[in-house]
Amino acid sequence: MSRTAERLHIHVNTVSQRLDRIARLLGDDWQAPERALELQLALRLHRLSR
């Protein structure tokens, strides 16, 4: 998390808070391979539909 925070120029606690928020919005399984694929495809389709 510290490397991510450094690259984003934010505090480590902010990274943690954002990951918690993502889990609340998408469910705890959002990082599971099957679920991650679904989310990636949904985001790509959303971008294409713009």
C-alpha positions as CSV (number, residue, x, y, z in Angstrom):
1,M,0.0,0.0,0.0
2,S,2.8,2.4,0.7
3,R,4.1,2.1,-2.9
4,T,0.6,2.8,-4.2
5,A,0.3,5.8,-1.9
6,E,3.6,7.2,-3.1
7,R,2.7,6.8,-6.8
8,L,-0.6,8.5,-6.3
9,H,0.9,11.1,-4.0
10,I,-1.6,10.4,-1.2
11,H,-1.4,9.1,2.3
12,V,-1.4,5.4,3.0
13,N,-4.6,5.8,5.1
14,T,-6.3,7.3,2.1
15,V,-5.4,4.2,0.0
16,S,-6.9,2.0,2.8
17,Q,-10.0,4.1,3.0
18,R,-10.5,4.0,-0.7
19,L,-10.1,0.2,-0.8
20,D,-12.7,-0.1,2.0
21,R,-15.1,2.1,0.1
22,I,-14.6,0.0,-3.0
23,A,-15.4,-3.2,-1.0
24,R,-18.5,-1.6,0.4
25,L,-19.7,-0.5,-3.1
26,L,-18.8,-3.7,-5.0
27,G,-18.8,-6.4,-2.4
28,D,-16.0,-8.1,-0.6
29,D,-15.3,-10.4,-3.5
30,W,-14.4,-7.6,-5.9
31,Q,-10.8,-8.9,-6.1
32,A,-11.7,-12.5,-6.8
33,P,-10.5,-13.4,-10.3
34,E,-14.0,-14.1,-11.7
35,R,-15.5,-10.9,-10.2
36,A,-12.5,-8.8,-11.3
37,L,-13.0,-10.0,-14.9
38,E,-16.7,-9.0,-14.7
39,L,-15.8,-5.6,-13.4
40,Q,-13.1,-5.0,-16.0
41,L,-15.5,-5.9,-18.8
42,A,-18.2,-3.7,-17.4
43,L,-15.8,-0.8,-17.2
44,R,-14.7,-1.3,-20.8
45,L,-18.2,-1.6,-22.1
46,H,-19.1,1.6,-20.2
47,R,-16.2,3.5,-21.8
48,L,-17.2,2.2,-25.3
49,S,-20.8,3.3,-24.8
50,R,-19.8,6.9,-24.3
